[in-house]
Amino acid sequence: MTASDRFSVSDGQDPGRVSLQFVGNATTVLRLGPFTLLTDPNFLHKGQWTHIGQGVVSRRLTDPAIEISDLPELDAVVLSHFHGDHFDRVASRELARDLPVLTTPHAAKRLSRRGFREAAPLRTWETVTLTRGAAKLTVTSLPGRHALGPLGRLLPPVMGTMLEYREAAGVLPFRIYLSGDTLVHPALRQIRDRFDGIDLAVVHLGGTKVLGVLLTMDGKQGADLVELLAPRTTVPVHYEEYGVMKSPLSDFTAEISRRRAGFDVRVVARGETMFDRHVDGYG
């Protein structure tokens, strides 16, 4: 079964057991069987400014596809790091204070100061498991680096995440990799070594630059990551959303095409939902 057999994009109701709705920037709503997760909540509107970090501000160029009030009931938030385009002032104001937020220790400390009582710090390779009936969802924090060299020490720690959904005991997991705002670096090879296949990779792009320094993957780095981890399907996010993002989506899609490696990349428009219809027994 190829990835193209398994995935479809639609604006309708979810006919399968796994779906990804793209809200904008790095914000998605993931439904994995009975579990619903929100990633990197960014609900600012077009024209509004946010503090990216280290004194850098940037204006949003797009609107989110939905508002927080439109969200389904959530089991948890997965937050890659604490920057204003990943957890903004709208999220801080409107998300429930008892909603679990799975994130880095750095971000968990800051969220706790804002009154989020269930901010759960995860160190690299640490896991947490959600259960509902026979279904199980394991969340693992993965290595990430927001910048290379000395600047990396000035930026907040960032994590990638592996989500492993099992419909029942004995069923092979469906794996979703969330890259977070990482650049490609040697520690990412450990992800390939530790996990036997990735079904879906959600890759943060944008080529964000501050003072000429690359802080998120551009098209070439994104293609390098896909080549390294070889996911069955890749969905790009986090591009063309803020003025500091210098690498458009076309850089990534052109680089993927140039390499002619048969990668399955699905571009999901804001507001659209991608469904997987064949999760049962799939690994």
C-alpha positions in Angstrom: 0.0 0.0 0.0 1.5 3.3 -1.0 1.1 6.6 0.8 -1.0 7.9 -2.1 -3.5 5.1 -1.5 -3.8 6.0 2.1 -4.1 9.7 2.2 -6.7 12.1 0.9 -7.5 15.8 1.4 -11.0 17.0 2.0 -13.1 19.7 3.7 -15.6 17.2 4.9 -16.0 15.0 8.0 -13.3 12.6 9.0 -14.0 9.2 7.4 -10.9 7.5 9.0 -9.1 7.1 12.2 -6.2 9.6 11.7 -6.5 13.1 10.4 -4.5 16.3 10.2 -6.2 19.7 9.9 -3.9 22.6 9.0 -4.8 25.7 10.9 -1.8 27.8 9.8 1.9 28.3 10.7 2.8 25.2 12.8 -0.7 24.9 14.2 -2.5 21.7 13.4 -5.4 19.7 14.9 -4.5 16.0 14.9 -7.1 13.3 15.5 -5.7 9.9 16.3 -8.6 7.5 17.0 -10.1 8.8 20.3 -7.3 11.4 20.9 -7.3 15.0 19.7 -4.2 17.1 19.9 -3.4 20.7 19.1 0.2 21.6 18.0 2.0 24.9 18.4 -1.1 27.2 18.9 -0.8 30.4 16.9 -4.1 32.2 16.5 -2.9 35.8 15.8 -4.5 37.4 12.7 -3.0 38.9 9.6 -1.3 42.2 10.3 -0.7 41.5 14.0 2.7 41.5 15.5 4.3 38.9 17.7 7.5 38.7 19.7 9.5 35.9 18.1 12.2 36.0 20.7 15.5 37.7 21.6 14.0 41.1 20.9 12.8 40.2 17.4 9.3 41.0 16.3 7.5 40.1 13.1 4.1 40.7 11.5 1.8 37.8 10.6 1.0 37.7 6.9 -2.0 35.3 7.0 -5.1 34.5 9.1 -5.5 31.2 10.9 -8.2 29.0 9.4 -10.2 28.7 12.6 -10.3 30.4 16.0 -9.7 28.8 19.4 -13.5 28.8 20.0 -13.9 26.5 16.9 -11.6 23.8 18.3 -12.9 20.4 19.2 -12.4 19.1 22.7 -8.7 18.6 23.2 -6.7 15.9 25.1 -3.5 17.9 25.0 -1.3 20.5 23.3 2.1 19.5 21.9 4.3 22.6 22.0 7.7 22.5 20.3 9.1 25.5 22.1 8.2 28.9 23.6 8.3 31.5 20.8 5.5 33.9 20.1 4.6 32.3 16.7 4.1 28.9 18.4 2.3 29.9 21.6 0.9 33.4 21.2 -1.0 35.8 23.4 -4.3 34.5 22.1 -3.5 31.0 23.1 -2.2 32.2 26.5 -5.5 34.1 27.0 -8.1 31.6 25.7 -6.8 28.1 26.2 -8.0 26.3 29.3 -5.5 26.5 32.2 -6.0 22.8 33.0 -5.3 21.6 29.4 -2.2 19.4 29.4 0.7 21.0 27.4 3.5 18.6 26.5 6.6 20.6 25.9 10.2 21.4 26.8 11.2 22.0 30.4 12.0 25.6 29.4 8.5 26.2 28.0 6.7 24.3 30.8 8.3 26.6 33.4 7.1 29.7 31.5 3.6 28.3 31.0 3.3 27.5 34.7 4.0 31.1 35.5 1.1 32.0 33.2 -1.2 29.7 35.2 -1.2 26.6 33.0 -1.4 24.0 35.7 -0.8 20.9 33.5 2.4 22.0 31.6 4.4 18.8 31.4 8.1 19.1 30.8 9.7 16.4 28.6 13.4 16.0 28.2 14.8 14.6 25.0 13.7 10.9 24.6 11.3 11.2 27.6 7.8 9.8 26.9 4.3 10.2 28.2 1.4 7.9 27.3 -2.3 8.7 27.0 -4.8 5.9 27.1 -8.5 5.7 26.3 -10.0 2.2 26.5 -7.8 -0.1 24.4 -6.3 2.8 22.5 -2.9 4.2 23.4 -1.0 7.3 22.3 2.7 7.6 23.2 4.4 11.0 22.9 8.2 11.1 22.8 10.4 14.2 22.9 13.0 14.2 20.2 16.2 16.2 19.6 15.9 19.6 17.9 18.2 22.6 17.4 16.8 26.0 16.5 20.1 27.3 15.4 23.6 26.0 15.0 26.7 27.6 16.5 26.8 30.2 19.3 23.4 31.6 18.5 21.8 28.2 19.4 22.7 28.9 23.0 20.7 32.1 23.0 17.5 30.6 21.6 15.0 28.6 23.7 15.3 24.8 23.6 13.2 23.2 20.9 11.9 19.6 20.7 10.7 17.4 17.9 8.0 14.9 18.8 7.1 11.4 17.8 3.4 10.4 18.2 2.8 6.7 18.2 -0.9 5.7 18.0 -2.0 2.2 18.7 -5.7 1.3 18.3 -5.3 -1.7 20.5 -2.6 -3.9 22.1 -0.7 -5.9 19.6 -1.5 -3.5 16.7 1.5 -1.9 15.0 1.8 1.8 15.7 0.9 4.7 13.4 3.8 7.1 13.7 3.6 10.9 13.2 6.8 12.9 13.4 6.6 16.6 14.3 9.9 18.3 13.4 9.5 21.4 15.5 11.7 24.4 14.5 14.8 22.4 14.1 17.7 22.6 11.6 19.2 19.4 10.3 21.9 18.3 12.6 23.6 14.9 13.4 21.4 14.0 16.4 18.4 13.6 14.1 19.9 10.4 12.8 19.0 8.9 16.2 15.4 9.3 15.3 15.8 7.1 12.2 17.7 4.5 14.3 15.2 4.4 17.2 11.9 4.3 15.2 11.2 1.6 12.6 9.4 3.7 10.0 7.5 7.0 10.1 4.1 7.2 8.5 3.7 10.9 8.4 6.2 13.7 8.9 5.0 17.3 9.7 8.0 19.4 8.7 8.6 23.0 9.9 10.0 25.1 7.0 10.1 28.8 6.2 13.8 29.5 6.2 13.4 31.9 9.0 16.4 34.3 9.2 17.4 36.8 11.8 20.5 39.0 11.0 21.2 36.6 8.1 21.3 33.5 10.4 19.1 30.6 9.5 16.8 29.5 12.3 14.3 27.1 10.6 14.8 24.8 7.7 14.7 26.2 4.2 13.8 24.2 1.1 17.2 22.4 0.9 17.3 21.6 4.6 13.7 20.3 4.5 14.6 18.0 1.6 17.7 16.8 3.5 15.5 15.9 6.5 13.0 14.0 4.4 15.9 12.2 2.7 17.3 11.3 6.2 14.1 10.1 7.8 12.3 8.7 4.7 8.7 9.2 6.0 6.0 7.6 3.9 4.3 11.0 3.6 5.4 14.5 4.4 3.2 17.6 5.1 5.1 20.9 5.1 4.0 23.6 7.5 5.4 26.9 9.0 6.1 28.8 5.8 5.1 32.2 4.3 3.4 33.2 7.6 5.7 35.9 9.0 8.0 38.4 7.5 11.1 36.7 9.0 10.4 33.6 6.9 12.6 34.0 3.8 12.1 30.6 2.0 8.8 30.0 0.3 7.1 26.6 0.0 8.2 26.5 -3.6 11.8 26.2 -2.5 11.0 23.0 -0.8 8.7 21.4 -3.4 11.2 22.3 -6.2 14.1 20.7 -4.2 12.0 17.6 -3.6 11.2 17.4 -7.3 14.8 18.0 -8.3 16.1 15.0 -6.2 13.7 12.6 -8.0 13.6 10.3 -5.0 9.9 9.5 -5.1 9.1 11.3 -1.9 5.3 11.7 -1.2 4.8 15.3 -0.2 1.2 16.6 0.4 0.6 20.3 0.6 -2.4 20.8 2.8 -4.0 24.3 2.4 -5.0 26.2 5.5 -8.4 24.9 6.7 -8.1 21.7 4.8 -8.0 18.3 6.5 -5.9 15.3 5.4 -7.3 11.9 6.3 -5.8 8.5 6.6 -8.5 5.9 5.8 -6.4 2.7 6.4 -4.9 2.7 9.8 -6.3 -0.6 11.1 -3.4 -3.0 11.4 -1.0 -0.7 9.5 2.5 -0.2 10.8 
